[in-house]
Amino acid sequence: MLKRVFVELGFIECGGIVAAAAAAEAEKVGIQEFLNGVGKGVETHIPKIEAEIGDFEKLLVTRTLRLKKLGIPCKHA
């Protein structure tokens, strides 16, 4: 009974763990939305990053050293 209620509410069971099923709709995110979500002051660098890098997909593959050369402080993990 409880399992049926979870399924009706959009939950799934996987190996005894119950988790909410995520909607399969993707939302396009740009550099500005991503950096605003990160917070910590990085949103002040939005114009520089948009001018130098261009789009969000390129930002994801940009190396830390390139960001540092642009004057954007970042931690090397």
BELVEN-V284802 format. One record per backbone hydrogen bond with DSSP energy under -0.5 kcal/mol. CO is the residue of the C=O (numbers start at 1). NH is the residue of the N-H. If there is no record, write none. Layout:
CO_NH, CO_NH
This chain:
1_5, 2_6, 3_7, 4_8, 5_9, 6_11, 7_10, 10_21, 12_19, 14_17, 17_14, 17_19, 19_12, 24_26, 30_34, 31_35, 32_36, 33_37, 34_38, 35_39, 39_42, 41_44, 42_45, 43_46, 45_49, 46_50, 47_51, 48_52, 49_53, 49_54, 53_55, 55_59, 56_60, 57_61, 58_62, 59_62, 63_67, 64_68, 65_69, 66_70, 67_72, 68_71, 71_73, 75_77
